[in-house]
Amino acid sequence: MMEESTEVDDPDVESGYRLAATGRERAEDERLELLQQIYDPPTRKLRDFVQPGWRCLEVGAGRGSVAAWMAQRVGSSGLVVATDIDVGFLDRIDIANLDVRQHDILGDPIDELGEGSFDAVCSRLLLFWLVDEQEAAIKRMVSLLRPGGWLVDEDGDWGTPAPVDPKHPLSAGYERAFAAGAWWSSRGYDPFFGRRLPVLFDRCGLTNIAHRATTEVVRGASPWARWWQSSLDAITHAGQPTERHLGDLADLSAVCTDSSAWLMRELLHSCVGQRV
């Protein structure tokens, strides 16, 4: 039986948001473009209840494609506020009813956005990164909702992606490096965070909670596999990678870029809840 590594990474490599664009703007732009291609269709389906005239908030808006879609959805009588800690990609969007603001949901005052004023507050692939502070972030987002407003989030169990064929010649290297999600936990993250969303929504006082989890199996070199590889690459190089880290990345990347391999994606969790 292969021994799984649970070794904790070097202590000077801190957990936190490791995909900041500074110094790697082009690579991050390309990674986010792939993300939009993969995740925008299910995101739009999840948020299709948004109505004309609504006031909506997108937290961690990234490259802005979903915020732009919601601005079209709410129409000229509505408003979408799109926030991020880095608005470099958002500043190039020019839509009359889309208001871009630099804002940290944990560190900046909530009243800057308007407490109790939004019909929908949304985030995607954000909470996972806020290690041990996800509940605090959700509480702050809930405070921004008007009574009857909706909180919407999508986050993943990022410990699940793996080759589905143990006989593929590249599978063993991936499994050794990823160690059933220990690659994440060694960096301070919960590789199965997404499944906790309904519990956290409940703790934060939301009602009418609905939760769904989905996944699929895709080829290596597909858009998802290329996005996954680029994300693993960015996270690895955001710290001070050792020779071992780079060796692990090479084994993970090999499967992602090989079209003869098939991989199970993350288990993507979609959760909605309503403020009383």
Helices and strands as residue ranges (DSSP letters): H 25-46, E 55-59, H 65-74, E 79-84, G 90-92, E 98-102, G 110-112, E 118-124, G 127-129, H 134-143, E 145-157, E 162-163, H 171-178, G 179-181, H 182-185, G 193-196, H 197-203, E 207-214, E 217-219, H 223-238, H 243-256, E 262-264, E 267-274
